[in-house]
Amino acid sequence: MRADIILSGVGGQGILSIAAVIGEAALKEGLYMKQAEVHGMSQRGGDVQSNLRLSDQPIASDLIPKGHADLIISLEPMESLRYLPYLKKEGWLVTNSQPFVNIPNYPDIDKVNEELNKLPHKVILDVEAIAKEVATARAANIVMLGAATPFIGIEYDKIADGIRHIFGRKGEEVVEMNLKALKAGYDVAQSLK
C-alpha cells in the first residue's frame, strides 16, 4: 500500500486536522507515514499545504514529487489548481466547489471550475452546505475528509476511529458531529464515483 496525498486550502479551514485524522488512522493501520507542512502565510486566510505520504514500506522523503500524488484533497478550488501538476494522470482530486476569496485578484470561479472539470477523476462538492445540513459549518473539513476517504486506501472505520481519537478530548458531542460530517461526505463521494 502506498498513498501520496496533498492537502491544500487556506489557513483556518482545518487542513491540519484532516492530516491529523489520516495520520492517526495510518498509524493504527501499522503504516509508515511522513508529513511535510507548508504554511504560506500561516494565518487565517493564507495558503496552507501539506504533503502526507503513507506506505507499508519505509518512506525516504516527506515531499511528493510532481506527477506522483495519488490524491489531492483541497478545501479551496483555486488552491486545488495550484497543486494539479503534482497529481498522477490516474490520481483523484477531491475539492470544495465554493471559493474562499482571500485576494483581490481571485480568478473567475467559472474559469477555475472549467479547469477542474477537465480532470477525469474528481469529486467536487459544496462542503460547507453539506456540513450545515448534517452538523455545523465548522465540520466542513471533515465532510471533505469523508469525500476523500474512498481514495485514501484506509478503511472508513479506521478513519472514523481517527476522528474519535483526535476529537475525543473535546467531548462526545463534538465527536458525533464530526462522525456525521464524515459519513455525509463519504456518501456524496460514493454517489459520484
C-alpha positions as CSV (number, residue, x, y, z in Angstrom):
1,M,0.0,0.0,0.0
2,R,1.2,3.4,-0.9
3,A,-0.6,6.8,-0.9
4,D,0.8,10.2,-1.7
5,I,-1.7,12.8,-0.7
6,I,-1.5,16.6,-1.0
7,L,-3.9,18.6,1.3
8,S,-4.5,22.2,0.4
9,G,-6.6,25.2,1.3
10,V,-6.3,28.4,3.3
11,G,-5.5,29.0,7.0
12,G,-8.4,28.3,9.3
13,Q,-10.1,25.7,7.1
14,G,-8.9,22.7,9.0
15,I,-6.3,21.2,6.7
16,L,-4.1,20.1,9.5
17,S,-7.0,18.4,11.3
18,I,-7.6,16.3,8.2
19,A,-3.9,15.4,8.2
20,A,-4.0,14.5,11.9
21,V,-7.0,12.2,11.5
22,I,-5.5,10.4,8.4
23,G,-2.2,10.2,10.3
24,E,-3.9,8.6,13.3
25,A,-5.7,6.1,11.1
26,A,-2.5,5.3,9.2
27,L,-0.6,4.6,12.5
28,K,-3.4,2.3,13.7
29,E,-3.2,0.5,10.4
30,G,0.6,-0.1,11.0
31,L,1.6,2.1,8.1
32,Y,4.7,4.2,7.8
33,M,3.9,7.9,7.4
34,K,5.8,11.1,6.6
35,Q,4.3,14.6,6.6
36,A,5.6,17.9,5.5
37,E,3.6,21.1,6.0
38,V,3.9,24.4,4.2
39,H,2.2,27.4,5.7
40,G,2.3,30.2,3.1
41,M,1.1,32.9,5.4
42,S,0.3,30.6,8.3
43,Q,-2.7,32.6,9.4
44,R,-6.4,32.6,8.7
45,G,-6.7,33.2,5.0
46,G,-3.1,32.4,4.0
47,D,-2.5,29.3,1.8
48,V,-1.7,26.1,3.6
49,Q,-0.5,22.9,2.1
50,S,0.6,19.5,3.5
51,N,2.3,16.5,1.9
52,L,1.2,13.3,3.5
53,R,2.9,10.0,2.4
54,L,1.6,6.7,3.6
55,S,3.1,3.3,2.9
56,D,3.5,-0.3,4.1
57,Q,7.3,0.2,3.3
58,P,9.7,2.7,4.8
59,I,9.5,6.2,3.1
60,A,12.6,8.1,2.2
61,S,11.3,11.6,1.6
62,D,8.5,13.6,3.1
63,L,7.9,15.6,-0.1
64,I,5.8,14.4,-3.0
65,P,7.4,15.0,-6.5
66,K,5.5,16.5,-9.3
67,G,3.3,13.9,-11.1
68,H,3.3,11.5,-8.2
69,A,0.3,12.4,-5.9
70,D,-2.4,9.8,-5.8
71,L,-4.8,12.2,-4.3
72,I,-5.3,16.0,-3.8
73,I,-7.7,17.0,-1.1
74,S,-8.5,20.7,-1.3
75,L,-10.8,22.8,0.7
76,E,-10.5,25.7,-1.8
77,P,-10.9,25.3,-5.6
78,M,-8.2,27.7,-6.7
79,E,-5.7,26.1,-4.3
80,S,-6.5,22.7,-5.9
81,L,-5.5,24.1,-9.3
82,R,-2.2,25.2,-7.8
83,Y,-1.2,21.6,-7.0
84,L,-2.6,19.8,-10.1
85,P,1.0,19.5,-11.5
86,Y,1.7,17.1,-8.6
87,L,-1.3,14.8,-9.5
88,K,-0.7,11.5,-11.3
89,K,-2.7,11.0,-14.5
90,E,-4.8,8.4,-12.8
91,G,-4.9,10.3,-9.5
92,W,-8.0,11.8,-7.9
93,L,-8.9,15.3,-6.9
94,V,-11.4,15.9,-4.1
95,T,-12.2,19.6,-3.8
96,N,-14.7,22.1,-2.5
97,S,-16.7,23.8,-5.1
98,Q,-17.0,27.1,-3.1
99,P,-14.2,29.6,-3.2
100,F,-12.6,31.3,-0.2
101,V,-11.9,34.7,-1.8
102,N,-9.0,35.9,0.1
103,I,-7.2,38.0,-2.5
104,P,-8.4,41.0,-4.6
105,N,-7.5,39.3,-7.9
106,Y,-9.2,36.0,-7.3
107,P,-9.8,34.4,-10.7
108,D,-13.3,34.0,-12.1
109,I,-14.8,30.9,-10.4
110,D,-16.3,29.8,-13.7
111,K,-12.8,29.6,-15.2
112,V,-11.5,27.7,-12.2
113,N,-14.4,25.2,-12.5
114,E,-13.8,24.9,-16.2
115,E,-10.2,23.7,-15.5
116,L,-11.3,21.4,-12.7
117,N,-14.0,19.8,-14.9
118,K,-11.3,18.7,-17.4
119,L,-10.0,16.2,-14.9
120,P,-11.1,12.6,-15.5
121,H,-11.1,11.6,-11.7
122,K,-12.7,14.2,-9.5
123,V,-15.2,14.7,-6.7
124,I,-16.3,18.4,-6.4
125,L,-18.8,19.2,-3.7
126,D,-20.0,22.1,-1.6
127,V,-18.6,21.0,1.8
128,E,-20.0,24.0,3.7
129,A,-23.6,23.3,2.6
130,I,-23.3,19.6,3.4
131,A,-21.7,20.4,6.8
132,K,-24.5,22.8,7.7
133,E,-27.1,20.3,6.7
134,V,-25.8,17.4,8.9
135,A,-23.8,19.1,11.7
136,T,-22.3,22.6,11.6
137,A,-20.3,24.7,9.1
138,R,-17.3,24.2,11.3
139,A,-17.2,20.5,10.2
140,A,-16.7,21.3,6.5
141,N,-13.2,19.9,6.6
142,I,-14.5,16.6,7.9
143,V,-17.1,16.4,5.2
144,M,-14.1,16.9,2.8
145,L,-12.2,14.1,4.6
146,G,-15.3,11.8,4.2
147,A,-15.5,12.6,0.5
148,A,-11.7,11.7,0.1
149,T,-11.9,8.5,2.2
150,P,-12.7,6.2,-0.7
151,F,-9.4,7.2,-2.3
152,I,-7.0,7.2,0.6
153,G,-6.5,3.4,0.9
154,I,-7.5,3.2,4.6
155,E,-10.9,1.7,5.6
156,Y,-13.7,4.1,6.5
157,D,-13.9,2.6,10.0
158,K,-10.2,3.4,10.7
159,I,-10.8,7.0,9.6
160,A,-13.8,7.2,11.9
161,D,-11.6,5.8,14.8
162,G,-9.1,8.5,13.9
163,I,-11.8,11.1,14.4
164,R,-12.7,9.6,17.8
165,H,-9.1,9.7,18.9
166,I,-8.3,13.3,17.6
167,F,-11.5,14.9,18.8
168,G,-12.2,12.7,21.8
169,R,-10.9,15.3,24.3
170,K,-13.4,17.8,23.1
171,G,-16.3,15.6,24.2
172,E,-18.8,13.1,22.8
173,E,-21.0,15.8,21.1
174,V,-18.0,17.1,19.0
175,V,-17.0,13.5,18.1
176,E,-20.6,12.7,17.0
177,M,-20.9,15.9,15.0
178,N,-17.7,15.1,13.2
179,L,-18.7,11.4,12.5
180,K,-21.9,12.7,10.9
181,A,-19.9,15.1,8.7
182,L,-17.5,12.2,7.8
183,K,-20.4,10.0,6.8
184,A,-22.2,12.7,4.8
185,G,-19.0,13.4,2.7
186,Y,-18.4,9.7,2.2
187,D,-21.9,9.2,1.0
188,V,-21.6,12.0,-1.6
189,A,-18.3,10.6,-2.9
190,Q,-19.7,7.1,-3.2
191,S,-22.6,8.5,-5.3
192,L,-20.2,10.4,-7.6
193,K,-17.5,7.8,-8.1
